[in-house]
Amino acid sequence: MWILDLPVPSYIIKRPGQIYIQTKHWASITLKRFYLDASTFQGVPEKINVWKREQKLIDHIITGSDFDTESCRRGFGFEGEVLQCGSPRSDGLFREKENRNKVFEYYHLNKNCKALIYAPTYRFSKTEGKTAAESRNIVLDFERVKRALEARFGGEWYILVRLHPSVAAALKEVEKPDFVIDVSLYGDSQELVSASDILISDFSSILFEASFVNKPVFLFATDLEDYLLNEYDLLIGYHELPFPVAESNEELERNILGFQGEEYEERVTAFLEHYGVHEDGHASERAAQFIVDTFFSV
């Protein structure tokens, strides 16, 4: 049995009797069109060929909602059996105390402080096109954000910066104060989200994961118009998301200072309910039980 969240390497041949379960590397809802459903890649045959090969190999896909199932059927071109049991990758989000201790100890952080995770995604390369990624959007005003967090939520704050794996080295070139910690190479992004108190992102689907465990999420996209024109098509309108949107550091500061927790929770709850997302920390158990019942029952 194969269980992967990325495509099978081209040099591996699937043998008779082998079962391939694709888990995806996002949770029960995603913001962007992907793979065979993304117009972004229609002119990039090497990308399309990878996913057409996957289409023939996959036996099951694990999803977490009707929305997730339908987007996966389009994105993977998949017509087989879907296991709609939730997102196993998200289960770790529900172990907040354990994850916070682990992450703070790993980076030698003061456990009396709070943490914000800033997780922007990549952009396509201006020189190499849509076959390569680059980081050109790390424009968060760290000092301004820290002051706003302290004024609105109290306490001392760290800012953990998590870049997409394809551009993880880019933060080394950015000047940053001591309270900013580069966590781009940490092995598990769910542990980082769980350990943090608040998340800021732009177009990464990691923003939904924070909302599963009732953490405040702020959107920060200074290149919003350019992204919508030149990067990915969205499955959900950006301003339909339940999170405050900022296109500048000044606007982000206002959103943080004006954050209303009760109103925010109501919007997020209604949004997740609308898309049928019900993450509860037990998706792995359901997926494992399906595997046992289906393939290993005597």
N, C-alpha and C positions, 0 to 999 in steps of 0.2 A: 504494500500500500504506500502510495506517495501522498504526502500532505505538504503543499507549497502555497506561498502567497505571491510568488513571482513566476515567470514562465520557466518551463523545463528547459535546461540547456540543450542546444541543438544537437550535441554529440550523444545525448542519451536516447536510447531506443526503448520504447514501451513494449514489453513482452506480453504474451497471452497470460491472462490471470492476474495481471497487475491492475490495481485500481488507483485512480488519481482523483484526489479531492482538492479542489482549489479553494483556499480560504479568503483570498484577497488581502491586501495590506491596508485596508481602511475598514471602518466600522459599518453600522447598519444604515448609514445614509452618507452620500457623498455629494459634493458641490458641483463637480465638473464632469462633463461627458468624457468617456475614456475609451481607449483601444478602438475597436471596430465601429464604435458609435461616435467617435470624435472626428469632426471634419478637419481638425488640426492635422491629423496624420494621413489624410487621404492622398496627399502628394508625397508621402514618405514610404515607399514600398517596403523597405527593410523592416519598418515598424509593423506594417500591415501583415507581412509574411509571418512574423513571429506569432501574432495573435490568431492568424488563420491556422497555424500549426497547433496552437493550444486548443483551438475549437475542436479539433479532431481527437485530441488526447484526453480531455477532461471527461470524467464520469459523473462527478457531482460538484456543485458549488455551494458553499455555506453562505447564507445570507441572513439578514436580521429584520427584514420588513418586506411588505409587498413592493414598496418603492425600490428597495435594494434588489429584490428579485428581478423586477422588470428592467432596471438599468443594467444588471449583470447579463441578462439574456441578450440585450442589445450590444453591450460592450464586448462580451466574449463571443457573441453569435451563437449562444448556447441554447439548445432545445431539450437537454436531458433533465435528470432529476435534480431539483434544488432542495437543499436541507435548510429550511427556514427556521433556524433554532436560535438566532441571535449571533453575536460576534464574539467568538472565543478570545480574540485579541483584546476585547474591552473588559474582560472579567477582572484583570489586574487593577483597573481603576478603582474598584470597590474596596481595596485594601490600603486605605489612605494612611493610617498610622504606621503600618509596616513599611510602606513605600517612602514615607517622609523620613523615617529614621534611616533607611538605607541610603537614600540620595544625599541627605544632609551629612551623614557620616562619610560617604564616598568623597564628597567635595570639601569636607572639614568646615562645614557651615555652622553658624550659631543657631541652635535649635529654638531659641527664643525669638528669632526673626521670622518674617514672612517671606514668601517667594512668589514672584510673577514669572511665568514662562512666556517668552516671546518666540513664536515659531512661524516665521514667514516661509513661504515656499519659493522654489526657483523660478527663473524666467528663461525662455528660450534664448539661445545665443544670438547676439546681433550679427556675428561674423560667420558662424557655422550653421545657422538656421535651426530647424526643429529636430535635428538629430543630436543636439548638444544642449546642455544647461549651463546657466551662469547665475551668479548672485549679483544683482544690481539694485537692490531695494532695501538695504539695511540702513534706514534713515531715521530710526527711532531716536528721539531725544531722551536719552537715558536719565539725565538729571531732572528734566521736566516731569517725566513719568514718575520717577521716584518721589518727588515732592508731592505730586498729586495723589499718589497712593497713600502716603503718610497723612496727608490732610484729610482724605475721605475715609480711609480704613484704619488709620492709626498704626503704631508700631514701626519697627525698622524693617527695611525691605532689601532683598536680593532680586536681581533680574537675571534669570537663566535664559540664555539664548540658544535655541535649538534650530539650526539650519537643516535644510533638506540634505539627506545623505549624499546626493550628487554634487553638492556645493559646500560640503561640510568644512572645508579648509578656508573658506572665504573670510571668516570672522577674524582670522589672525591678522588681516590687513586693516582691521577697523580699530581705531583708537577707542578705548573703553575704560571707564573708571573701575575701581577695585570691587565695587558691589555688583558688577556685571560678570557673570560666570559663563564661560563657553561650555555648553553641555552637548554640543553637536555630535560628539563621538560616543556618548553614553549609549549603552546597548539596548535600552527599552524605553521608548518614548512614552508608553502608558505609565510607567513608574514615575517619570518626570511630571506628567500632567497630574497624576494622583498626589504627588508630593507638593505640588504648588497650590497656591490659594486662588490665583487668577490667571487667565490665559489671554494673550493678544496674538492674533494671526491675521493673515490677509485672505488667501484663497485655499489654504491647506485644510483638508477635511479633519485634521486634528482638532479643529475648533468644536466639532460636534461631540468629540469624546469628553471634553471638559464639561459640556452641558449635561451629559448623562449622569454626572455625579454632582450636579447643582453648583458648579463653580461659575463665577462671572466670566463672561467672554466679551472681549472688545475687538472690533474689526478695525484694522489700520491699513489702508491701501492708498498710498499717494499717487499711484499710477492706475487707478481704477479704470478710467476710460480707455487707456492704452491696452490694459490687460484684456478687457472685453473685446477689443477690436483685433488684437494680434496674438493672443495666447490661446486659452481654452474657451470653448462654449460652456455655459453653465446649465445645469439641470434645474436649478432653482434661482429665481431672480435675486440679485445680491441684496436689494433693499427689502426683500420678502423674508430675509433671515431675521430671527428674533434678537439679534445682537446689535448694540449701538455701532454705527458706522462712522469712521473718521477718515478724511482724505488729507489731513495735515496734523502735525503735532499739536497745534493749538486746539483743533477740534477734538482730538483724542483727550487732551487734558480736560476740556469741558465735559466730555462724556464720563470720565472717571470721577470728577468732582460732583457731577450731577446724578450719579448712579443711584437708582431706586430699586432696592433688592426685591421687594414684594412684587412690583410691577414686572420686573425682569423675569422672576420665576413663573409668573402667570403666562407671559409670552412664550417662554421656553417650553413649558408644559403643554400649552396648546399646540405649539409647532410640532413637537415630537409626537403628540397624539394624532395630529393631522396626517403625519407620514408613517404612522403605525410603528414607531420605534419604542421598544419596551426593554431596554437593556437592564439586567438585574444581577449581573455577576455570576450567572450559572449557565451561560451558553456553552462553555467547554464540557460541562457535564452532559448536556443534551446531545452535543455532537458526538461525544465519546460513547454514549449509550446507543446512538444510532449505529455507529461503527460496530460495536459489540453485537447488537441484535441482528444486524444485517449480514455481517461477514464472519462472525466467530461463534455464532450460536451452534450448538451441537444438535 
